[in-house]
Amino acid sequence: MLLQTQHRFSVKDYYRMAETGVLRPDARVELIDGRIIDMSPIGPFHGDVTDYLNEVFTAASNGRWRTRVQNSLRLDDQSEPQPDLVLAKPISYRKRHPRPEEVYLLIEISDTSLATDQEDKLPAYGRAGVPEAWIVNLNELIVEVYREPHFTGYGAKTVLRAGDKATPQAFPDVAVDVAELLMR
C-alpha cells in the first residue's frame, strides 16, 4: 500500500505562496496546523449573525477591547486562521496580527464549516491558549461556549439555547441574548 505524503506549511511559506501567486489574491483560505484549508462562502444568515455580534460587542466595548471581524490571528508558526470575530486587546495591529495571549474571546459562526470549526480550528485555538471560544452553530441554533484551554482543545463546554445569555468570561457585564442572536 502506498502512503500519501502530506506537506505542511509554515506561516512564512503561506505568505510566500500568496506573494508569488501560488495562492490567488481572491483565494478564501486559511492555514491550520500547517494545512491550507478552503473557507466556505458566507451566506446571508452567517453574515447577519456576524454583523449582529459586531454591533453588540463594538457598542459595549468602551475601549476595553477591539472587535476584529474576519481578520487573521497568529496562533503559532503553523497556524493563522481567520475567525469570524475576535475581541482582542485594544492595541494597534498594523505591523502584525494578534496572538492568542491578546485575545479575550474568539467566535466562529458555523453552518457549512461546522465540522472544520469543531474538529480542526477549535483544538488549535485551545492548544494555542485562546481563553474562550464560541461556536455559533447555525444548524442547531445553539451557541457552544468553550473554556479552559489545554493541549487537546478545551476542558469545559457549555451549550446555550434560546432563553440563555452568552457572556464572555473576561467581560461578565456584557451579555448576548441567544434567542435575539439566532432567531430574530
RASUL-V944743 format. One record per helix or strand. SS is the DSSP state (H for helix, E for strand). FROM is the first residue (numbers start at 1). TO is the last residue. If there is no record, write none. Layout:
ss=SS from=FROM to=TO
ss=SS from=FROM to=TO
//
This chain:
ss=H from=11 to=19
ss=E from=29 to=32
ss=E from=35 to=38
ss=H from=44 to=61
ss=E from=66 to=69
ss=E from=73 to=76
ss=E from=79 to=81
ss=E from=85 to=88
ss=E from=98 to=99
ss=H from=100 to=102
ss=E from=103 to=110
ss=H from=114 to=128
ss=E from=132 to=137
ss=E from=142 to=150
ss=E from=153 to=160
ss=E from=165 to=167
ss=E from=175 to=177
ss=H from=178 to=183
//
